[in-house]
Structures are given as structure tokens and as C-alpha cells.
Amino acid sequence: MNKRINDLIELIIVIGLVFMLFTIYVPVAIWEEENNFENQSHFRMSTIYNVQEFYKLLTGDYATDGLWAMNVVNAVRDSLTADSTYIGEQSLGLFQNKLNVSIPEGFDVEFDTTFGFQKFRRDTIMDTTVKVLTFSEQLSRNDTVYVQKKGLDLLLASENFREVLGEEEVSRVEVIDYYDSFMPDTAMFFCPLTFDPYEIEFIENIMRIESPIDQIFKENRFLIFSLKADNHGYIEDGRFSWSK
């Protein structure tokens, strides 16, 4: 009888510990999920803003239809990929429509850095180092110098050149930064949490982009918990409400 009671007590203790861990870690996971949704929403609103700014750069004004603006901006980038000379005043044909655009030089680079994630990689570079005998006017005698093979031609043309003494392969690690770019798509115009479209309005040529969440959003998690989200903020006249 005592053994059964002890086993029951141990079981209750184990269940209590599991429940305690559950109540500690599940809310933390939900908070992270809430933050992820908020960051996603901010990213999408920023993307809408940048799309409109690029459209204004190309046409001189914002577009009341954000999806149209996105298609125009993406089409110009595609055209530049196919033809790097596609700059200046151009007539863009899109969905049986003709649109006059003015494409500045460097538009493709600005597009890729705006709609892209900066990343870094380490590349191993192989260089050939050449040992060269030259006359040093400063020392008034022959001296040896080391140069990369790609710069050897300039040294060979110098009147101080004497002879090549040898060469060797040398490897070095170089950190390269680059942008992993993406094309904005229709998903950017919808809240990742509610799937409602972002509210975009223009008042006296001032653009405002706002989260569609107008009251606290709740979604059940594990019966006794819930994910909650307030309005994710807005962008108005280039000011981001979440940037303090």
C-alpha cells in the first residue's frame, strides 16, 4: 500500500514538474512568435514603402494601386537584367498598358541593396607571388621585391628590372560582402497574422501605410495560452512608428 502511495506521489511530482516547465517555456515561445510576426509585418510595410518610393522615382508620383507599383518596379528591374543600357526615358509595356518611366543610372544596384539582405562570406583567394630582382636607386644596388603576378608586367617594363628569381602560390582568405536580393511579391501587401491587406492612403501627396489590426488579435495556443497582437504600427511621410 505504501509503495503505491509513494509511486503516486512521485507521479504527481513528475507531472507537476512537467507542467511547471510547460508554463515557463510555452509563454516564451509564444512571445517569440509574437515578435516574429511583428518583425515580419514591419518588414512588409517597409517593402511597400520602398516599392512606392521606387515607383515615384520612376514616374514622378505614387501609385494608388500598390500592386501596380510593385509590378512596374519589378518589370524595370527585369528589363535592366536583360539590358544594362535600359536607362533614361523609356516606354514600359506592362499588362497591355504603356507607361513612360525615367530610369536613373544605378537603379539596379539601388534596387538590389534595398530589396536584399546583406550577407558575408569568406572566399579563399589563390595568388601567385613573384620574386623579382630590380635595381634600387635608393640603395644604389640590386634588391629583391615581391609582387603579385598580375602586376608583373609593369615591373618588367621598368628600366630597373633585372630578372625574375621565382614564383610561388599563396592563398589568402578574403571577406566578401554581398546582397541576397529578392523581388517584392503580393504577399508583402498582406498582414502575416490576419492576412488582411495593409491600409494605404494618400492625403495631400503624403502616403500612410498602416497595419490592418484595429483591435487586439488573439489566437489560441495549447488550450490555456493565446497569441496576442496589437496594431503593428504605421509609416507616414517616411516616418516609421516603430523607430524611436
C-alpha positions, 0 to 999 in steps of 0.5 A: 500500500505504501509503495503505491502511495509513494509511486503516486506521489512521485507521479504527481511530482513528475507531472507537476514538474512537467507542467511547471516547465510547460508554463515557463517555456510555452509563454516564451515561445509564444512571445517569440512568435509574437515578435516574429510576426511583428518583425515580419509585418514591419518588414512588409510595410517597409517593402511597400514603402520602398516599392512606392518610393521606387515607383515615384522615382520612376514616374514622378508620383505614387501609385494608388494601386500598390500592386501596380507599383510593385509590378512596374518596379519589378518589370524595370528591374527585369528589363535592366537584367536583360539590358544594362543600357535600359536607362533614361526615358523609356516606354514600359509595356506592362499588362497591355498598358504603356507607361513612360518611366525615367530610369536613373543610372544605378537603379539596379544596384539601388534596387538590389541593396534595398530589396536584399539582405546583406550577407558575408562570406569568406572566399579563399583567394589563390595568388601567385607571388613573384620574386623579382630582382630590380635595381634600387636607386635608393640603395644604389644596388640590386634588391629583391621585391615581391609582387603579385603576378598580375602586376608583373608586367609593369615591373618588367617594363621598368628600366630597373628590372633585372630578372625574375628569381621565382614564383610561388602560390599563396592563398589568402582568405578574403571577406566578401560582402554581398546582397541576397536580393529578392523581388517584392511579391503580393504577399508583402501587401498582406498582414502575416497574422490576419492576412488582411491587406495593409491600409494605404492612403494618400492625403495631400501627396503624403502616403500612410501605410498602416497595419490592418489590426484595429483591435487586439488579435488573439489566437489560441495556443495549447488550450490555456495560452493565446497569441496576442497582437496589437496594431503593428504600427504605421509609416507616414511621410517616411516616418516609421512608428516603430523607430524611436 
